[in-house]
Amino acid sequence: MEQSDQSFNFLDHFMQGAHKLGLSFSEEILCKFGLYYDELRRWDRSINLTGLCTDSERTVLLFVDSLAGHLALGSNPGVRIVDIGTGGGFPGIPLKLALPALDVVLMEPRSNKTAFLHNIIGKLDLPKISVVQCRLEDFDSMAVHEEKCDVAICKGVNVDHILPNLDRILKKNGKLVVFRSKNIDNHSRLNGMVVLEELSYDLPFGYGSRVLSVLKFESYVG
């Protein structure tokens, strides 16, 4: 059952959370975030896009948390990223709105969620973003190195199913960024990858701390 607080103001909460992560946005971009939020809530009533019940949870755990991905993208915002198991577009679409130069691939196997993704991409008028409807393990490998992605990102996805298949879509010198609740403590299950760094950050409004675990293929760590 959805719980809605009629006095809740998405943009006020969102801007506070973005500021905590060192980000601010123009009025135009804030309007697009607002449209995205409204469409998400509307679709969520019928197809359960998020599994979350409150406006505060959606704002912080989806929109604000997704923005933290910018901490792992470094000084080159024009990279090509793939968001594996994106669901309702998180973290890929918030990162695209925050960093417009990104080239984004949204990978999601469920047709009801890809329908939402196509809808919201059109409403937001976003260039250089595409949707691939499949699981990574079923994805035909990109044969040409230049077609593969510089960064793979996943949020709320079991990485055990991702790691053995990353080379299908990620460049050999690429990075995997995993949104986590704590640091990786078992490095023996990383399937030929190593932890490059782990970046901690705090979410607003009492939602606690999170970690971005950044991994690379072991053979490409200098």
Protein Blocks (a to p, Z undefined) as FASTA:
>chain_A
ZZddfkbcfklmmmmmmmmnopacdfklmmmmmmmmmmmmmmmmmnomnopabfklmmmm
mmmmmmmmmmmnojalkbccddehklnopaklmmmmmmmmbccddddfbfklmmmmmmmm
mmnopghiacddddfklpccdfblklpcfbdcdehiafklmmmmmmmmpcfkbccddddf
bdcfblklngopacfbdcddddeehnapadddddddfklcZZ
